[in-house]
Amino acid sequence: MRVAVVSMYTTAHRETPALWRARRVAEALAADGHEVLWLCSQWWDGTDREFRQRDVRYRGVTQGPASGSFRSKLPFALRRASPDVVHAVNVPPSHVSTTTRACRVLRTPVVVDWWGTNDEIGDSTQYRAAARKPSRVITPSETVRTSVREYGAADEKVCVIPESVDFDLVESADVDDRTDLVYLRDPIDEHANVEGFLLALAELRDRDWRATVIGDGPGREAAEQAAADLRIDDRVTFMGRLQPAEFVPILKGAHAFAQTATREPFATGLLWGLACGCIGIVQYQAESSAHELVENVDRGRRVTSPQEIADAIVDCRHDRRATVNRTFAGFDHDAVVAEYVDVYETVVDEFGLW
């Protein structure tokens, strides 16, 4: 299948969760034998119009990020690409509108991958247009699905495809038992709320535990200072950004994973922790979908405050330790990318009917 990804930005321009998701999907599709072309602004050196990386072809619609020029040139780029289906990132939303208009003429279905909205890029009117026009809108969680429906997307045109993990790695990795409790999020930013985890740990000063915080970002320094202020910094290790091959053994050796972030379209770190056998302790937040991963799951706890996190940590000591949880095998990379292909094939068939 020929898939055209439409996003002026790539991870070479901005490292955002939405763009990393698009890149992971594009590379997984290419590895599976599909022809993937990413229409973007040029981010590589030289005068070559195209650049290939991990079997994904990147074609520069503009020489650099320029929203107006990108939109004006995009219809011609789509016509030259002649894809079977277009996969568009929802930010900026004006680019989605341009894509859907062009593809209506080209008789090509458009699938929009909707991670969330960015108040700095586009307004509510543009997001409403982006939600209503595509053949399908894919969201990472029910929480985001609800948001898209509020923008006006028809219920039958919105589907959920979660983030994924490398379950082969989870099963094959060694066990590193350096810690009991883990927090993992990248980036550690204004939504990370590491302090909620640290406040819970401070309630347990008189108990025996070791904790690890994995991730990096603008909020890391404040989190380290909070640990020092709470006088638990000698028992909390901040490890910075790690790759899955580095953090999976640590998760397999830990007993519980704490999820406290205030905004989370999909809690990827929590998914890794649950797959590695951790008991997931999730603090409910209005703008976070994390609670969805522990609904009806034996090794999951839902709480509402740092005090309840502390209580759940104490309570989970009665649960056996585990290093793999096959309940989450369905979140493997291959299984999730197959869900994207199913959506593509469905919208292509629907277009064929008309």
C-alpha positions, 0 to 999 in steps of 0.5 A: 500500500502506498501511504503518504504522511502529511506533516510539515514538521517532523521529529527533526524539527520538533520532538513532540509526542504526536510527531514521534507517534507519526514517525513510529507508525511510518517506520513500522509500515515501511518495515512491513513492506508498505511504500511510505512517503512523508510530505514535509518541510526539508530538514536535511542538508543539501539540494536533494528533494528527497531523503530516505531514513529507515525505509521512509522517503521524506520529500520536501514540499518547502525548504523550511517550515513555512505554513502558507507556502506548505499549504499552497504547494501541498495539493500538487505534492499529493497529486505527484505522490498518488498515494492509496491513503493519506495519513495526516498529523492533526497539528497544525489543523489548517494543514489537515483542511488543505489535505482533505480538500485536495484529496476530495478532488484526487479521490483519496481517503484521508486518515487523521492521527489526532494526539491532541491539540496545541493552543499555539498552533491553530484555533478551535474553529480550525480544529473543528474543521480538521475533525469533521472532514477526514474519512477517519480520525484515529486517537490514542485513547478514549479520552482523546476520542471524546475530545475529538467528538466534541469538535464535531467528528462523527462517532462512527468515524473516530477509532482508538489505536493505542501506543505500543511497546516491544513485547519481545523485548519485555519478555527477553530482557534481563531483570534489574532489581535496583529499585522498588518503585518507578516513575517514567515519563519523557519529557518531564515537563509542566504536566509531569507532576513528579512532585505528586509521586515524591509527596507520596514517598515522603509519607513513607519515610519510615518504610523501606523502599527505593525509587527511580525517576526516569526521563528528562526535560525542563521539569527535572531540576525542579523535581530533584529539588523537591526530593531534596526539600522533602529529604528523600533525595538519598533514596530517589535516583534520577536516571534521565532519559533512557532507551527501552533496552535500558529501562525495561530491565529496571521496570521488570525488577520494580514492584510498582509504577506510579502515574501522576501526570496531569495531561496524558493523551496516552500513558506510554510509560505506564504501558511499559511498566504494566507490560513489565509486570509492575502494579500500576498506581494511577492518580486520576487526572481530568486531562489524562487517559492513564486510568484507561489502562488499569480499568478491570486490570488486577495489577492496577490501582486508581487513586486521587491524591498523593496520600492514596498513592502512599496507601496503594504502595503499602497495600501492593506489597501484599501482591506478588512480584512479576516481570511480564504481564501478558495481558498487555501482549496485544499492545505489541508494535506489530499488533498495533501497526496492523490496526492502522493497516486495517483502518487504511484498507477500510477507508480505501474500500469505502472510497471504492464504493463511491 
